[in-house]
């Protein structure tokens, strides 16, 4: 089995390799610390599964997911993130992810998830299944943030988490002017007036911890 690990923290990748070594089959691993390297490896080889983090410099895991699904639509992608499921899981599944796991999940859950997606199944925790059912049940009344682009959504979360424009620009490899443009779009699309209202909106909708 060939697994592609995409995470900008080497220590996380090492931990994942130790978990994958527990599987009862030979596992070949490719490693990438950013989206560009991940796409390069995806073009060069066929992978049975990819484990992708959300928070990476430059392109986020959400943007990488969509590019991977265009490049290798048959390859299941599991999202493994520090963010709680309610903040990203539904958006990730809609974008083509085969499953979403919090990094606090037990190693056995990760192994089980990999086996499930290799069988062509989706991997949903009980908590995420409940959340997805609720999201589908209210699809005609989707909240305004569900209509944001992926990059706008990421900027919203970073702003609500207290990141300054310069912090956001550095993390996403953008100019401060571009970050300001995203802020203006967010205010317009969410019908808000200032940063305080943006933060209040994000907290109310569970987009930040």
Secondary structure, 3 states (H helix, E strand, C coil): CEEEEECCCHHHHHHHHHHHCCCCCCCEEEEECCHHHHHHHHHHCCCCEEEECCCCCCCCHHHHHHHHHHHCCCCEEEEEECCCHHHHHHHHHHCCCCEEEECCCCHHHHHHHHHHHHCCCCECCHHHHHHHHHHHHCHHHCCHHHHCCHHHHHHHHHHHCCCCHHHHHHHHCCCHHHHHHHHHHHHHHHCCCCHHHHHHHHHHCCCCC
